[in-house]
Amino acid sequence: MVDYAQDDYLDCFGVPEKIGKIGTDIEDFKCSWFVVKALELANEEQKKTLFENYGKPDPTNVAKGVYLDYEETVYRNLTATIEAQPSKAVQALLKSFLAKIYKR
């Protein structure tokens, strides 16, 4: 799930130095982690606002706060799980993998 959310984040918010392109998933009305998460969390009024704005080429219609909160929560949970491992070598290995994907 983390990889899909990260890929969608990079595609949606155009981090060209990371992916080599400017992403426009939201503007292009693609199904992504963001729209699924928004529909999961939204009340009826918020869903109406989403449908009024999703798939339009206006940069003000694209927001990223929920993803950043999600990413940070997942990172903290993974870090705690890694630090609970009894082997320092395993901890170091897992932390090196995590560092490669966190905030990529």
C-alpha positions in Angstrom: 0.0 0.0 0.0 2.8 2.4 0.8 4.4 2.1 -2.7 1.0 2.8 -4.4 0.5 5.8 -2.2 4.0 7.1 -2.9 3.7 6.5 -6.6 0.4 8.3 -6.7 1.8 11.2 -4.6 4.7 11.6 -7.0 2.4 11.3 -10.1 -0.2 13.7 -8.7 2.1 16.4 -7.3 4.7 16.5 -10.0 8.0 15.8 -8.5 9.9 15.7 -11.8 13.3 15.3 -10.2 12.1 12.1 -8.6 10.1 10.5 -11.4 11.3 12.3 -14.6 7.9 13.8 -15.4 5.3 16.2 -14.1 2.4 14.1 -12.8 -1.2 15.1 -13.5 -3.2 12.1 -12.1 -5.7 14.3 -10.3 -6.1 16.7 -13.2 -6.5 13.8 -15.6 -9.3 12.2 -13.5 -7.3 9.0 -12.8 -8.2 6.7 -10.0 -5.4 7.0 -7.4 -4.8 6.5 -3.7 -5.8 10.1 -3.2 -9.3 9.9 -4.6 -9.9 6.5 -2.9 -8.7 7.9 0.5 -10.8 11.1 0.0 -13.9 9.2 -0.8 -13.3 7.0 2.3 -12.9 10.0 4.6 -15.3 12.5 3.1 -18.8 13.3 4.2 -21.5 14.0 1.5 -20.7 17.7 1.2 -17.0 17.0 0.9 -17.7 14.3 -1.8 -19.7 16.9 -3.7 -16.7 19.3 -3.6 -14.4 16.5 -4.7 -16.6 15.7 -7.7 -16.8 19.4 -8.6 -13.0 19.7 -8.6 -11.5 16.3 -9.5 -10.4 16.0 -13.1 -10.0 19.7 -13.7 -6.6 21.2 -14.8 -6.6 23.9 -12.0 -3.6 23.5 -9.7 -5.6 24.9 -6.8 -7.8 21.8 -7.0 -4.8 19.6 -5.9 -4.0 19.3 -2.2 -1.5 17.0 -0.4 -2.0 17.3 3.4 -3.7 13.9 4.0 -1.0 12.1 2.1 1.8 13.8 4.1 0.1 12.8 7.4 -0.3 9.3 6.1 3.3 9.0 5.0 4.5 10.3 8.4 2.3 7.9 10.3 3.5 4.9 8.3 7.1 6.0 8.7 6.7 6.2 12.5 5.0 2.8 12.6 7.7 1.2 10.5 10.5 2.8 12.5 9.0 1.5 15.7 8.6 -2.0 14.3 12.2 -2.0 13.0 13.5 -0.7 16.4 11.7 -3.6 18.1 13.8 -6.1 16.2 16.4 -7.7 18.6 19.2 -7.7 16.1 21.0 -4.4 15.5 22.2 -5.7 12.2 18.6 -6.4 11.0 17.6 -2.9 12.3 20.4 -1.3 10.3 19.5 -3.2 7.2 15.7 -2.4 7.5 16.4 1.3 8.3 18.6 1.5 5.2 15.7 0.2 3.0 13.3 2.6 4.7 15.6 5.5 4.0 15.5 4.7 0.3 11.7 4.9 0.1 10.8 7.5 2.7 10.2 11.0 1.1 11.4 9.7 -2.2 
